[in-house]
Each structure stands twice: as structure tokens, then as C-alpha cells.
Amino acid sequence: MPILEIKNLKKKYKDFVAVDGLNLKVEEGEIYGLLGPNGAGKSTTINTICGLNKIDGGEVNVFGKSFKGNEIEIKKNIGVVPQDIAVFEELSAYENVEFFGKLNGMKGSILKERVDEALDFVGLLDRKKDRPGAYSGGMKRRLNIACAIVHRPKLIIMDEPTVGIDPQSRNHILESVRKLNEMGSTIIYTSHYMEEIEALCSKITIVDHGKEIATGTKEQLKELISNEEKIHFELSSTEKALIEAIKTIKGVKDCYLNSDNSVTVISEKNSENISSITAKIAEYRSKIISINVEKPSLEGVFLTLTGRMLRD
């Protein structure tokens, strides 16, 4: 049974359709990436998963249950790390995490133990008496995570958790995501940083205009646009006759000389003609200095499928 299943979700704000027939299925134990340009419907979808939105159509089942009649039970098992830092500046770090623990029904010695555990997990236990105002941006982000995980939720939703922080804090957060997953939490992760999605997520859904555009592993998504192979050769010497000769090799779609005198060969997918190309280069008495095979990227998939940059 999926930990989250969305079927034909629809959500409108007056005349604006924010989510239009979205389908999503997240299995237990996954780190699930949700990608889309700004305004694609990601935030509306996340708010709906958290039970903050009334839907206009479709179904949302979390832990196999709908929110109707099960709202309290479902929310106690969800942790949310919002895009905007959501902590109380007048409270210490300990008091912030304690507050969110109490919101989720915890008290007494269990609460104290879990607060210390959450702060230790994000590396802030030695600064637990400090208020957030004394923290760097990265430390505030980590405190945000501690507040979201203090009750050991089964499902954690992370919405842009590394925006505007230093590389060290960013790496700490990415490692925390992996550890939380290893400890048994299922994670839904949104980010503007494509390399984070590639590094973390076992499955990815790209959304645009409130609809699912594509879903799969990063390898499956790359296959959608990967109908050719591109190889760059750095050679000891080049001549026009060599370029034309390479174009005659079976499977080669194009060959051209770059401004740095390297040669790019574009072949049909699975042509398996690299030995023929290298033989042709040797025939023209040129030596290969380096070979670089260009692989399709997740960013390339995103741009091809949505036609927009992530920040548009």
C-alpha cells in the first residue's frame, strides 16, 4: 500500500486552476522528488497533502486513509519543513522544538528525550539555549528540520530546505535527509537545485500547470529525451576531410569542429560506432588526446518537457 496516493486531484482559486487532475503515488521508504517551475502547483499539492487545503475534486489518501475523519491521526505522522523558516525568534532552539513536540501530543520525559534527540540530529544540541537570532541562515534551516522531526513522523515533506544557505550547511542537510530515510522516514523533496534531486531521489515527478508531465527514476526520465549520443574528441590535428569522413560512418547524424578545435560527433542512440570513429581518426593520422561522452542531464529533461527554466 502506498504511503501517499493522489488520484485526479483538482484545486482552483476562483478562476485559476492550481492543480488539474494530478496523480501521484509515493511508496513507503522512498525519497520522492517533486519538480516544477514556480507556479506549477507544487505548493498547492504539498498543502493538500498536509490537509491544509480543501480539494475541488479527486482523492488524497495518506497512510491508506482520507483526511475525512482521520485528520488528527494523519497529521501526527507527517513532518513538514517549509520553504520559509518557521521558528519563533523569541524562543530558544530547545523551546522551539519543544513547542512543535507538544503540538504533536508529546509530553513529559518522552518529549524531553525527543527534543534533545532532534537537536542532536541536526547538530544544534550544544546551542540549544540560544535563540534563532544568534544562528546563521543554515543553522535556522537545521532548526526548522528539528521542529519537523521531533515526533518521528513516517512522512516528511521538505519544501526547498536548502534555499539561501552556505555549502557546509547544505551538505549537512542533504546528509540528514539520507539518514532520516535510512531510519525509516519516507520523504517528499522539492528543490530548485537539480543536482540535489539527482543525488537524493529514487523517483521523481515533474509537474507543470498543475499536471503531471512525467514520472520515473532519473534514468527513466533521461531516456525520454535521449534519442542521440554526443561524443567530444580532443585531437592532435583536424582537417575538413576527416570531419566529412566521420559523417559517412553508420549511425553518425552530424560531425563538426568546435571553436577550441575539438570535434563533436552526434550519433543515433545505441549506434555502437565509437570503434569505427576512432579507426577513421587513426586513418587520417590524428591522435586522440581525450574523449568525453556527454550524457543527458535531469536539467535537460526538465527544460525539454516544460520548456521553462526552474526559476521562471
JOWO-V822809 format. One line per field, one symbol per residue. phi: phi as a letter, one per 30 degrees, with the letter a starting at -180 (. if undefined). psi: psi as a letter, one per 40 degrees, with the letter a starting at -180 (. if undefined). A space follows every 10 residues. Layout:
BEGIN
phi = ???
psi = ???
END
This chain:
BEGIN
phi = .ddbbcbhdb bbchcccdbb idbabcdejd ccdccldeid jddddddddd iccdccljbb cchibdddib edddddcccb cddddcbcdd cdeddddded ddecicaidd dedddddddd dcibddcddd deddcdeddd dddededdce chddbcccch dcdibdeddd dddddddddd dddjddbcbc adcedddddc cdbbcccahi bdcabldddd ddddcccabb bccccdabbe ddedddddde jdcabaccdc idccccbdei dhcddddddd dddchccdda bbcdcdcddd dedddcibdd cd
psi = hidhhhhfhh higbehhdhg fhhhhhihei hhhhiiihee edddddddde eeihieiaih hhfeiidhee dddddeehhh gidhhgihde iidddddddd dddfeiiadd dddddddddd defedefdei iddeiidddd dddddddded egidhhhhhf eehfiidddd dddddddddd ddeehhhhhi iehddddddd hdihhhihfe ihdiiaiddd ddddegeihh hhhhidiiid dddddddeih ehdihihide eihhhhiihf dfeddddddd dddefiihdi hhhhiiiddd ddddddeiid e.
END
